Amino acid sequence: MIELSRRQLDFGDGFIAEEVGELWEDWMRHVDTVLDDPLLLEVAYEA
């Protein structure tokens, strides 16, 4: 089953995010904010 989104972080996610945060490119940050839109995720998930 494919999850629509993952709400709760795992224990190590915060540590990993700190380590790889500077590796993100500008387009990745833009896409990450777009994916915060629950309506957009719902439409994509249903398709």
TIRO-456663 format. One record per residue (C-alpha): x, y, z; residue number from 1. Coordinates in Angstrom, 2 decimals. Each point is the difference from the previous one (the first is absolute). Example, Ala and Ser with C-alpha at 12.3 -4.5 7.8 and 13.67 -1.06 7.14 Angstrom:
{x->12.30; y->-4.50; z->7.80; n->1}
{x->1.37; y->3.44; z->-0.66; n->2}
# end
This chain:
{x->0.00; y->0.00; z->0.00; n->1}
{x->1.27; y->3.47; z->-0.87; n->2}
{x->-0.42; y->2.57; z->2.75; n->3}
{x->-1.36; y->3.39; z->-0.95; n->4}
{x->2.39; y->1.69; z->2.40; n->5}
{x->1.93; y->-0.81; z->3.12; n->6}
{x->-1.06; y->2.10; z->2.97; n->7}
{x->2.31; y->-1.05; z->2.84; n->8}
{x->3.77; y->0.08; z->-0.20; n->9}
{x->2.07; y->-2.94; z->1.08; n->10}
{x->2.61; y->0.44; z->2.70; n->11}
{x->2.95; y->0.38; z->-2.40; n->12}
{x->-1.71; y->2.26; z->-2.55; n->13}
{x->0.99; y->3.20; z->1.80; n->14}
{x->3.65; y->-1.02; z->0.08; n->15}
{x->-0.04; y->-0.96; z->-3.66; n->16}
{x->-1.73; y->3.25; z->-0.99; n->17}
{x->2.75; y->2.00; z->1.72; n->18}
{x->2.72; y->-1.88; z->-1.85; n->19}
{x->-1.49; y->0.21; z->-3.48; n->20}
{x->-1.73; y->3.39; z->0.26; n->21}
{x->2.81; y->1.85; z->-1.72; n->22}
{x->-0.04; y->-2.48; z->-2.89; n->23}
{x->-3.47; y->1.07; z->-1.12; n->24}
{x->-0.21; y->2.01; z->-3.20; n->25}
{x->-2.39; y->2.95; z->-0.38; n->26}
{x->-2.48; y->-1.98; z->-2.12; n->27}
{x->-0.17; y->-2.69; z->2.69; n->28}
{x->-1.03; y->2.56; z->2.63; n->29}
{x->-2.70; y->1.34; z->-2.34; n->30}
{x->-1.40; y->-3.48; z->-0.65; n->31}
{x->0.07; y->-0.76; z->3.72; n->32}
{x->-2.22; y->3.02; z->0.73; n->33}
{x->-2.36; y->-0.95; z->-2.86; n->34}
{x->-0.33; y->-3.50; z->1.45; n->35}
{x->-1.24; y->1.51; z->3.27; n->36}
{x->-3.30; y->0.76; z->-1.78; n->37}
{x->-2.40; y->-2.79; z->1.09; n->38}
{x->-2.45; y->0.72; z->-2.84; n->39}
{x->2.70; y->-0.38; z->-2.62; n->40}
{x->1.16; y->-3.24; z->1.59; n->41}
{x->-3.55; y->-1.34; z->0.02; n->42}
{x->-0.48; y->0.75; z->-3.71; n->43}
{x->3.31; y->-1.65; z->-0.91; n->44}
{x->-0.71; y->-3.00; z->2.24; n->45}
{x->-3.44; y->-0.56; z->-1.51; n->46}
{x->1.41; y->0.20; z->-3.56; n->47}
# end
